[in-house]
Amino acid sequence: MVPLVDSTLLRFLTCGSVDDGKSTLIGRLLYDTRAVLDDQMTALEADSARVGTQGSELDFALLVDGLAAEREQGITIDVAYRFFATERRKFIVADTPGHEQYTRNMVTGASTADAAVILVDARKGVLVQTRRHSFLCALLGIRKVALAVNKMDLLGWDKARFEAIAADFAAFAESIGLTSVTPIALSGLTGEGVVAPSPLAGQTLLDWLETVEIDALADGGAFRMPVQWVNRPDSEFRGYAGLIAAGTVRPGDRVRVLPSGRESRVARIVAMPDDLTEARARQAVTLTLTDEIDVSRGDVIASAEDPPAVADQFEATVVWMDEDALSPGRSYLLKTGARTATAQVTTIKHRVNVNTLEKLAATRLELNDIAVCNLSLDRGIAFEPYEVNRDLGGFILIDRITNRTVGAGMIRFALRRADNIHWQAIDVDRDARAAMKGQKGRVVWLTGLSGAGKSTIANLVDRRLHAMGRHTYLLDGDNVRHGLSRDLGFTEEDRVENIRRVAEVARLMADAGLIVITAFISPFRAERRMAREMMAEGEFIEVFVDAPLALAEARDVKGLYAKARAGTLKNFTGIDSPYEAPEQAEIVIDTTTVSAVEAAERIVAGILKT
């Protein structure tokens, strides 16, 4: 077994287009270095015994077939990680798929990599997917790249062909900021150029892997540590655990906790078996502070002399990784480190054509799209630009309904308005305004198909409450389209923006102490949840006006369903655009058994009860 010496660990990924030979290359590296085949990096000796110290070409073929089959089986859910070591270095390699639809897997592997091996089939040259993966490497901060021109044995080690591919890639690499590219001619099948020298001489891939210098931005700079765990507040020991993202920390150092801005000093750096006098980047430690200040999971403990910024609006590069498109205005969860916030893409500034690097206009992002966007969060977070600190500058986007990871992003900078716009303290609050009206502010949100009866029922509710002396306002879908949302159409993106605007207006009216009644199709659960979360606890009442499609279509006094059926009205809910029924509405009105008047009385009773 190869000894695991105290040498620098190199994390790298293999990427490139489909069938360029990634599994064969990794198999050759593992086989020729007597490597360990364990994705979890455990049971090393048992695995090395299985590989053996001397194998046959049949053993190698079986190994490669196994790697390829394993990667194909797990391709849609994760990245295959391999561990191996030589006497000079230890390695973790991320084996990422080449298929375009699994670009998200490549992003996952690249997010923690120090270097990349980009494969090119010598017969095919640089392809679109080669450029895509190279662009993503540059985007994710990988600067050290080996261009592995594979299958050179099939071309008789044609030097002119190798040099032409290297020149073609070099021109593209320079345009995207990859300035350290080492072309290597090799054959993953025969092993020439991988571990053994190739007929074209030059550096082997293993030589490059063992000697490439790792960019260590995190080792320098000021101290930063995202807090991943806080011990119980009722215990005698009050410690804050995390992985140091940058810099160095020592007992006695003055630190600032962000985003709160409170300051203290480091009392101890707790470790086993003894406390440390110093800790550096990439070490997992527990800190105690000299003062009892509020520190929570997701906070960042940083150097007080040079803390990171805090902001809630950013320009970021987003890689979209989900089958369902990203729509500006839709609410997602943004997770950076251990901090989670609610986020919206407010603007897609441009989409990038990774083949030509052309900037293209876009109103939505589809699977594998890469775009520069503006983001708005519901709270400030401590951050640094991604190129300065991956831990504080990288994030993922999570669908709030399905909990799927749907996107990844890199913060570039805070928007200036994030610093220039602040909440203004107001002496007359929502409780005072509601008390003057003798009621509590409410938002009663009627949702359902077109023709379900929402507007009719909402109007009856408004009249009934008004007759009772309640202060109300009715926001109706068609009426809002004449003013507040007159600039919007009926695409999914426009519908999301329409509901965002209505929710903001309804929130302001509820803050003024009004009972706000809304009647909108609002077909998407995500936007209804966004509206709910804008309101205080208990102030949002969702009413599902449930009508079967056939009944709604029969009531079609505007003739909209007929137009949609004829194909002259696009993106019509229930026909060629989906309606996502509420799952936990406070009130459900079955319009097949309940009249509009009865429905209105039920809703009024529900409002007064709360």
ABEGO torsion letter per residue (X at the ends): XBBBBBBBBBBBBBBEBBGAGAAAAAAAAAAAAGBBBBAAGBGAAAAAAAAEABBBAAAAAAAAAAAAAAAAAAAAABBBBBBBBBAABBBBBBBBBABAAAAAAAAAAAAABABBBBBBBAAAEBBAAAAAAAAAAAAAGBABBBBBBBGAAAAGGBAAAAAAAAAAAAAAAAAAGBABBBBBBBBAAAGBGAABBBAAEEBBAAAAAAABBBBBAAABEBBBBBBABBBBAABABBBBBBBBABEBBBBGBBBBBOAAGBBBBBABBBBOABBBABBBBGBBBBBBBABBBBBBBGBBBBBAABBBBBBABBBBBBBBABABBBBBGBBBBBBBEABBBBBBBABBABBBBAAAGBBBBBABBBBGBBBBBBBBBABBBBBBBAAABAAAABBBBBBAAAGBBABBBBBABBBAAAAABBBBBBABBAAAAAAAAGBBBBBBBBBEBBGAGAAAAAAAAAAAAAAAGBBBBBBBAAAAAABAAAABBABAAAAAAAAAAAAAAAAAAAAAGBBBBBBBAGABAAAAAAAAAABBBGABBBBBBBBBAAAAAAABAAGAAAAAAAGABBGBBGAABBBBBBABBABBBBAAABBAAAAAAAAAAAAAAX
